[in-house]
Amino acid sequence: MAYTTIDKPTDYFNTKLYTGNGSTQSITGVGFQPDWCLIKNRNQALNPVAIDSVRGLKYLYTNSNSAEGDYSSAFTSFDSDGFSVGATDNVNGNGNGIVAWNWLAGGTASSNSDGSLASSVSANTTAGFSIVKYTGNATNSTVGHGLGVTPQVLIVKNLDSTGGSAEHWRVQHHKVAASKVLYLNRTNAEDNNGDFQSTYPGSSTFSISSADGCNKNGEENIAYCFAEKKGYSKFGSYTGNGNADGTFVYTGFKPAWLMIKGSSNAGDDWILFDTKRDTFNVANKQLAANGGGAEITGQTYNYIDLLSNGFKLRGNDGRDNASGYSYIYITFAENPFVTSTGIPTTAR
């Protein structure tokens, strides 16, 4: 059996760097028409923007519990090899460096009746990624996700309400107890709130409780669902050692994009690394999914090596390597460790 079914991860996930012009421009070189884009201005303290093809030209901020808003003048289209943007600093500040992280789902959404709640689903079963939109009913329910296998990570956001605790981004990760969630827009430790009925997803549906967090009556929600694919994606956990000769985490591929969050400790960011902004080790250019700050560089206590088969912590900061703390991570590959034809990748 082949080590991986995905020899070219950039067919499904790709990071694109570009320079804003403060006007309009088409961003090409993604390699596909993306279905989910996360975009951050690296030079200004501005909100990171999440846009997907199921919701259309509407934004969410990953560092906020606000409702979605119209973005049709700022993000004007999903294109065959990228996307087009207008004159908004978050995505096109003049002279600013911008990073866009792009995922391929299944294009136009289809109706799904696998769960007790109807859903609209754009699913890529090869890459293990789906985007799911549904309307809450304030009753314990199930929602179809379209992957055909069990997802290990769910990221869910209410689209309609704003400002309350129910509108925080919910994250269920299979290395955190099923009864608990993390909040993508906050620095909190894992929270025992039962939004997902204290159960992990199945191969066709995920469960939501009657609570407002993922199921407010009559209000729409978006869910991003991820299932591990060997050699392409990994959603795991590790324990920090508080040492510059830090923990090594095996992923089975060279990470192209890595997000880390302390699950046992409060006050720490969802920190983001990628190999387009950091082209050699050690990697030290940081952004945070829960923060609007500009890119930070040179913090030696947060250094990390992105290796051919995983990553190694090179600092002792609480955000990624405090002694005895538990961390979860989400990562996607630049190259599999070994291709389907047995060719190994190389280190940086």
MOLINKA-V584785 format. One record per run of one state. SS is the DSSP state (H for helix, E for strand, - for the rest). FROM is the first residue (numbers start at 1). TO is the last residue. If there is no record, write none. Layout:
SS/FROM/TO
SS/FROM/TO
//
This chain:
-/1/8
H/9/11
-/12/12
E/13/19
-/20/24
E/25/28
-/29/35
E/36/41
-/42/48
E/49/52
-/53/55
E/56/61
-/62/68
E/69/70
-/71/74
E/75/79
-/80/81
E/82/85
-/86/88
H/89/92
-/93/96
E/97/103
-/104/109
E/110/112
-/113/116
E/117/117
-/118/118
E/119/124
-/125/128
E/129/135
-/136/140
E/141/144
-/145/152
E/153/158
-/159/164
H/165/167
-/168/169
E/170/173
-/174/179
E/180/183
-/184/190
E/191/192
-/193/204
E/205/208
-/209/211
H/212/215
-/216/219
E/220/226
-/227/232
E/233/239
-/240/247
E/248/250
-/251/252
E/253/262
-/263/270
E/271/274
-/275/282
E/283/283
-/284/285
E/286/288
-/289/295
E/296/296
-/297/299
H/300/302
-/303/303
E/304/307
-/308/309
E/310/313
-/314/325
E/326/336
-/337/337
E/338/338
-/339/343
E/344/344
-/345/348
//
